[in-house]
Amino acid sequence: MKAVKTVVFGYQANPQTRELLCGARDMINEAIRTCIAENIRGRLELRDRIYKEIQEQYGVVSCFPYSVAEVAWSIVKKHKHWHRRPYAKRFMFKMDSANFSLNYSILSLPFRKGERVLIPLQYGEYQRSFLMDKTLKRGSVTITETSIIIAFSKESTLAEPSRRVGYDVNEKSIVGSDGTIHDLSEVARLHTLYGIRRSKFYEEHAPDRRLKRKYASSRREEERVDQALHRVSTLIVEKARANNEAIVLERLKGIRYAHQRGNGERTAKRRRIAQWPFRKLQSYIDYKAGWAGVPVEYVSPSYTSKTCNICGGINRNLKLTDRSWLCPHCGAMLDRDLNAAINIERRGKIRCLGEARPEARGTDEAVKGNETG
């Protein structure tokens, strides 16, 4: 399978790179206006429409209309989904691998005819390992005001695991079916901390967009949350690779729709659920596992917490606040999260050299419309 990983490099902006980014943003906004005015319905149609116009107006090389159309169309689609007026505010540009060259740490980009932009990359040991690895293929490059993001890919062979391990993702922890527990309370603490800071800011200051962007931005919050999620996902994948395990996760969908305004829940709880980054954590595990050759599978989350992993009985009266419960059928005392993780593991169908438990059934007991663990 093809595994892709994006690597972030730093760089020092100069007048030439600023001119490139400013020109790219102008071209993207021009393409967006054309797309809306002429009701263009596809990226390729937009590219054909702006191809000659972009080259003649801005004097750039022929690869620019392709990149401009791709970025402009993605902005149009995103803003249509959120019912907002599409517009490129930030300086950002993307270019395919066929149009740039990378000589170790010197990135060379085409701009106008006969003119190229040379950008020395700033990197550490982690980024250096990707630059030195000749087996990796280079994908697209994305340029922002402060960083350069390069996609690297390789052909990864998925190992045949000796066992499966299911993981139950909760608001403050992720629990494995083998008993491992990874603490995610730092993520909830950060969301609460920055939420309080923003509330105090709004009470003390007028609704000024400039002040909000400077003092109440959530960018630092997102960075710290991402760091915590990266640490946990790396530990899970490294453990799976070291122990030759397959990872089984829940296919979580529609959680936020069940906690929308008007459902009788408190505002604080709805805010916590809206900020719960369960899908981001799963995506980190997914791409890191693919890079390491670790198989990942998604199964239905229905009744994973309410089903007894010993007798298979269902406790329909189990509440979300019950962290441990007594099975009404066999009398077993069960931990809610560990029980859910074991049921998730048993629903996995990845072929293993040896099962973790002889009684593993490998069946999907999906029932629609039930609460997740």
C-alpha positions as CSV (number, residue, x, y, z in Angstrom):
1,M,0.0,0.0,0.0
2,K,1.1,3.6,-0.5
3,A,1.8,5.5,2.7
4,V,2.0,9.3,2.7
5,K,3.5,11.6,5.4
6,T,3.8,15.3,5.3
7,V,6.8,17.0,6.8
8,V,7.0,20.7,7.9
9,F,10.1,22.7,7.2
10,G,10.9,26.3,8.3
11,Y,12.2,29.0,6.0
12,Q,13.2,32.6,6.0
13,A,10.8,34.7,3.8
14,N,12.4,37.2,1.4
15,P,11.0,39.7,-1.0
16,Q,10.9,37.1,-3.8
17,T,8.9,34.5,-1.8
18,R,6.5,37.3,-0.6
19,E,5.9,38.3,-4.2
20,L,5.2,34.7,-5.1
21,L,2.7,34.2,-2.3
22,C,1.0,37.6,-2.9
23,G,0.7,36.8,-6.6
24,A,-0.6,33.3,-5.9
25,R,-3.3,34.7,-3.6
26,D,-4.4,37.2,-6.2
27,M,-4.6,34.5,-8.8
28,I,-6.6,32.2,-6.5
29,N,-9.1,34.9,-5.7
30,E,-9.4,35.8,-9.4
31,A,-10.1,32.1,-10.1
32,I,-12.7,32.0,-7.3
33,R,-14.6,35.0,-8.8
34,T,-14.6,33.4,-12.2
35,C,-15.8,30.1,-10.8
36,I,-18.8,31.7,-9.0
37,A,-19.7,34.2,-11.8
38,E,-19.8,31.5,-14.5
39,N,-21.1,28.7,-12.2
40,I,-18.2,26.4,-13.0
41,R,-18.8,22.9,-11.6
42,G,-15.4,21.2,-11.6
43,R,-11.7,21.7,-11.0
44,L,-10.8,20.6,-14.6
45,E,-13.4,23.0,-16.1
46,L,-12.0,25.8,-14.0
47,R,-8.5,25.0,-15.0
48,D,-9.4,25.1,-18.7
49,R,-11.2,28.4,-18.2
50,I,-8.4,30.3,-16.5
51,Y,-5.4,28.7,-18.2
52,K,-4.6,31.4,-20.8
53,E,-6.0,34.2,-18.7
54,I,-3.7,33.6,-15.7
55,Q,-0.6,33.2,-17.9
56,E,-1.2,36.4,-19.8
57,Q,-2.3,38.6,-16.9
58,Y,0.4,37.5,-14.4
59,G,3.2,36.4,-16.7
60,V,3.7,33.1,-14.9
61,V,4.7,29.7,-16.3
62,S,2.2,27.1,-17.5
63,C,2.1,25.0,-14.3
64,F,0.5,27.9,-12.3
65,P,-3.1,27.6,-13.7
66,Y,-3.2,23.9,-12.7
67,S,-2.2,24.7,-9.1
68,V,-4.4,27.8,-8.9
69,A,-7.4,25.9,-10.1
70,E,-6.9,23.1,-7.5
71,V,-6.6,25.5,-4.6
72,A,-9.4,27.7,-5.7
73,W,-11.8,24.8,-6.3
74,S,-11.1,23.4,-2.8
75,I,-11.9,26.8,-1.2
76,V,-15.1,27.0,-3.2
77,K,-16.2,23.6,-2.1
78,K,-15.4,24.2,1.5
79,H,-17.2,27.5,1.7
80,K,-20.2,26.2,-0.1
81,H,-20.5,23.5,2.7
82,W,-20.4,26.2,5.4
83,H,-22.6,28.6,3.4
84,R,-19.9,31.3,3.4
85,R,-18.6,33.6,0.7
86,P,-15.4,31.9,-0.7
87,Y,-12.2,34.0,-0.4
88,A,-8.5,33.2,0.0
89,K,-7.4,35.3,3.0
90,R,-4.1,33.6,3.9
91,F,-1.0,33.4,1.8
92,M,-0.7,29.9,0.7
93,F,0.2,28.1,-2.5
94,K,0.5,24.4,-3.6
95,M,2.5,22.9,-6.4
96,D,2.8,19.3,-7.7
97,S,6.0,17.3,-7.5
98,A,6.6,17.5,-11.3
99,N,7.0,21.3,-11.1
100,F,9.5,21.8,-8.3
101,S,13.0,20.4,-7.5
102,L,14.6,19.7,-4.2
103,N,18.4,19.6,-4.0
104,Y,18.9,18.3,-0.5
105,S,17.7,21.4,1.5
106,I,17.3,23.9,-1.4
107,L,13.8,24.1,-2.8
108,S,13.6,25.4,-6.4
109,L,10.2,26.7,-7.6
110,P,9.2,28.1,-11.0
111,F,7.6,31.5,-11.1
112,R,7.8,33.6,-14.2
113,K,9.4,32.6,-17.5
114,G,13.1,32.2,-17.0
115,E,12.8,33.0,-13.3
116,R,12.9,30.5,-10.4
117,V,12.6,31.0,-6.6
118,L,15.3,29.3,-4.5
119,I,14.3,28.7,-0.8
120,P,16.8,27.2,1.7
121,L,14.9,25.0,4.1
122,Q,15.4,25.0,7.9
123,Y,15.2,21.6,9.4
124,G,16.1,19.4,12.4
125,E,17.1,15.8,12.7
126,Y,13.6,14.5,12.0
127,Q,13.3,16.5,8.8
128,R,16.8,15.6,7.8
129,S,15.9,11.9,7.9
130,F,13.4,12.4,5.1
131,L,15.8,14.5,3.0
132,M,18.5,11.9,3.2
133,D,16.2,8.9,2.5
134,K,16.6,8.2,-1.2
135,T,13.8,5.5,-1.2
136,L,11.1,8.1,-0.5
137,K,9.1,9.7,-3.3
138,R,8.3,13.4,-3.1
139,G,4.7,14.6,-3.5
140,S,3.2,18.1,-3.5
141,V,4.7,21.1,-1.7
142,T,2.6,23.6,0.1
143,I,4.0,27.1,1.0
144,T,2.7,29.4,3.7
145,E,4.0,32.6,5.2
146,T,6.0,30.7,7.9
147,S,6.5,27.1,6.7
148,I,6.9,24.8,3.8
149,I,5.1,21.4,3.9
150,I,6.4,18.6,1.6
151,A,4.6,15.3,1.2
152,F,6.7,12.1,1.1
153,S,5.5,8.7,0.1
154,K,6.6,5.1,0.0
155,E,5.3,1.7,-0.7
156,S,4.6,0.1,2.7
157,T,4.0,-3.6,3.2
158,L,1.4,-4.5,5.8
159,A,2.7,-7.2,8.1
160,E,0.5,-10.2,9.0
161,P,-0.1,-9.5,12.8
162,S,0.0,-12.1,15.5
163,R,-3.0,-10.5,17.3
164,R,-5.5,-7.7,17.2
165,V,-5.9,-4.9,19.8
166,G,-9.1,-2.9,20.0
167,Y,-9.1,0.7,21.3
168,D,-12.0,2.5,22.9
169,V,-11.7,6.3,22.4
170,N,-13.1,8.4,25.2
171,E,-13.1,12.0,26.1
172,K,-10.3,11.7,28.6
173,S,-8.6,8.4,27.7
174,I,-8.1,5.7,25.1
175,V,-8.2,2.2,26.4
176,G,-6.8,-0.9,24.7
177,S,-8.3,-4.4,24.9
178,D,-4.9,-5.6,26.4
179,G,-5.4,-3.3,29.4
180,T,-3.2,-0.4,28.2
181,I,-4.5,3.1,29.1
182,H,-3.4,6.3,27.4
183,D,-4.4,9.5,29.3
184,L,-6.1,12.2,27.2
185,S,-7.2,14.4,30.1
186,E,-4.6,17.0,29.0
187,V,-6.7,17.6,25.9
188,A,-9.8,18.3,27.9
189,R,-7.9,20.5,30.3
190,L,-6.5,22.6,27.4
191,H,-10.0,23.1,25.8
192,T,-11.4,24.2,29.2
193,L,-8.4,26.5,29.9
194,Y,-8.6,28.3,26.6
195,G,-12.4,28.4,26.7
196,I,-12.2,30.3,30.0
197,R,-9.6,32.7,28.6
198,R,-11.7,33.5,25.6
199,S,-14.8,34.1,27.8
200,K,-12.9,36.5,30.0
201,F,-11.5,38.3,27.0
202,Y,-15.0,38.8,25.4
203,E,-16.3,40.2,28.8
204,E,-13.5,42.7,29.1
205,H,-13.1,43.8,25.5
206,A,-15.3,45.1,22.7
207,P,-16.0,42.8,19.8
208,D,-12.9,43.9,17.8
209,R,-11.8,41.4,15.2
210,R,-8.2,42.6,15.4
211,L,-7.9,42.1,19.1
212,K,-9.6,38.8,18.9
213,R,-7.2,37.6,16.3
214,K,-4.2,38.8,18.4
215,Y,-5.2,37.8,21.9
216,A,-8.1,35.3,21.7
217,S,-7.0,33.1,18.8
218,S,-7.3,29.4,19.2
219,R,-4.1,28.6,17.2
220,R,-2.0,28.0,20.3
221,E,-4.7,25.8,21.7
222,E,-4.8,23.7,18.5
223,E,-1.0,23.4,18.5
224,R,-0.9,22.1,22.1
225,V,-3.8,19.7,21.5
226,D,-2.1,18.4,18.4
227,Q,1.1,17.8,20.3
228,A,-0.8,15.7,22.9
229,L,-2.5,13.7,20.2
230,H,0.7,13.1,18.4
231,R,2.4,11.7,21.5
232,V,-0.5,9.3,22.2
233,S,-0.8,8.1,18.6
234,T,2.9,7.6,18.3
235,L,2.9,5.4,21.4
236,I,0.1,3.3,20.1
237,V,1.6,2.7,16.7
238,E,5.1,2.0,18.1
239,K,3.7,-0.5,20.5
240,A,1.7,-2.2,17.7
241,R,4.8,-2.4,15.5
242,A,7.0,-3.8,18.3
243,N,4.5,-6.5,19.3
244,N,3.3,-7.3,15.8
245,E,-0.3,-6.2,16.5
246,A,-3.2,-5.0,14.3
247,I,-5.2,-1.9,15.5
248,V,-9.0,-2.0,15.6
249,L,-10.9,1.3,16.0
250,E,-14.5,2.4,16.2
251,R,-16.1,3.9,13.1
252,L,-17.4,7.0,15.0
253,K,-19.9,9.1,13.0
254,G,-22.7,11.4,13.9
255,I,-21.6,12.1,17.5
256,R,-21.8,15.9,17.2
257,Y,-25.2,15.7,15.5
258,A,-26.6,13.9,18.5
259,H,-25.4,16.7,20.8
260,Q,-26.7,19.7,18.9
261,R,-28.5,22.6,20.5
262,G,-32.0,21.8,21.7
263,N,-31.3,18.2,23.0
264,G,-31.7,19.2,26.6
265,E,-28.0,19.0,27.4
266,R,-26.0,21.8,29.2
267,T,-24.0,24.2,27.1
268,A,-20.7,23.1,28.7
269,K,-21.3,19.5,27.7
270,R,-22.2,20.3,24.1
271,R,-19.1,22.5,23.9
272,R,-16.9,19.6,25.2
273,I,-18.3,17.2,22.7
274,A,-17.9,19.7,19.9
275,Q,-14.2,20.1,20.7
276,W,-13.5,16.4,21.3
277,P,-10.9,15.6,18.7
278,F,-11.7,11.8,18.3
279,R,-11.5,11.8,14.6
280,K,-8.2,13.7,14.5
281,L,-6.6,11.2,16.9
282,Q,-7.9,8.3,14.7
283,S,-6.5,9.9,11.6
284,Y,-3.1,10.3,13.3
285,I,-3.1,6.7,14.3
286,D,-4.2,5.7,10.8
287,Y,-1.5,7.5,8.8
288,K,1.3,6.6,11.2
289,A,0.3,3.0,11.2
290,G,0.3,2.9,7.4
291,W,3.8,4.4,7.4
292,A,5.0,1.7,9.8
293,G,3.2,-1.2,8.0
294,V,0.7,-1.8,10.9
295,P,-2.8,-2.9,9.7
296,V,-5.7,-0.7,10.9
297,E,-9.4,-1.7,10.8
298,Y,-12.6,0.2,11.6
299,V,-15.7,-1.5,13.1
300,S,-19.2,-0.5,14.2
301,P,-19.3,1.1,17.6
302,S,-22.9,0.0,18.4
303,Y,-23.4,-1.6,21.8
304,T,-19.6,-2.0,22.4
305,S,-20.1,-0.7,26.0
306,K,-23.4,-2.4,26.7
307,T,-22.5,-5.9,25.5
308,C,-20.9,-8.2,28.1
309,N,-17.6,-9.5,26.7
310,I,-18.0,-12.8,28.7
311,C,-21.6,-13.9,28.0
312,G,-22.6,-11.6,25.2
313,G,-25.7,-10.3,27.1
314,I,-26.8,-6.7,26.5
315,N,-27.4,-4.2,29.3
316,R,-29.8,-1.8,27.7
317,N,-30.2,0.3,30.9
318,L,-26.5,1.2,31.1
319,K,-26.0,5.0,31.4
320,L,-23.1,7.1,30.1
321,T,-22.2,8.0,33.7
322,D,-21.7,4.4,34.7
323,R,-18.0,3.6,34.4
324,S,-18.4,0.0,35.7
325,W,-21.4,-2.2,35.7
326,L,-22.7,-5.6,36.8
327,C,-23.8,-7.9,33.9
328,P,-27.5,-8.8,34.6
329,H,-27.1,-12.1,32.8
330,C,-23.9,-13.7,34.1
331,G,-23.1,-11.4,37.1
332,A,-19.7,-10.4,35.8
333,M,-18.3,-7.0,37.0
334,L,-17.1,-5.1,34.0
335,D,-15.1,-1.9,33.4
336,R,-17.0,0.1,30.8
337,D,-14.0,1.1,28.7
338,L,-12.1,-2.1,28.9
339,N,-15.2,-4.1,28.1
340,A,-15.8,-1.9,25.1
341,A,-12.2,-2.3,23.9
342,I,-12.5,-6.1,24.0
343,N,-15.7,-6.0,22.0
344,I,-14.1,-3.7,19.5
345,E,-11.2,-6.2,19.1
346,R,-13.5,-9.1,18.6
347,R,-15.4,-7.4,15.8
348,G,-12.2,-7.0,13.9
349,K,-11.7,-9.2,10.9
350,I,-8.0,-8.7,10.1
351,R,-6.4,-12.1,9.7
352,C,-3.9,-12.9,12.4
353,L,-1.3,-15.5,12.9
354,G,-2.7,-16.2,16.4
355,E,-5.7,-14.9,18.2
356,A,-5.4,-13.0,21.4
357,R,-8.3,-15.0,22.9
358,P,-9.5,-18.5,21.8
359,E,-13.1,-17.4,22.1
360,A,-12.7,-14.4,19.7
361,R,-15.7,-14.5,17.4
362,G,-14.6,-12.0,14.7
363,T,-18.3,-11.1,14.0
364,D,-19.8,-7.6,13.6
365,E,-22.7,-7.3,16.0
366,A,-23.7,-3.9,14.6
367,V,-27.0,-2.5,15.7
368,K,-28.0,0.8,14.2
369,G,-29.0,3.8,16.4
370,N,-27.3,2.8,19.6
371,E,-25.0,4.8,21.9
372,T,-21.2,4.4,21.5
373,G,-18.9,3.6,24.4
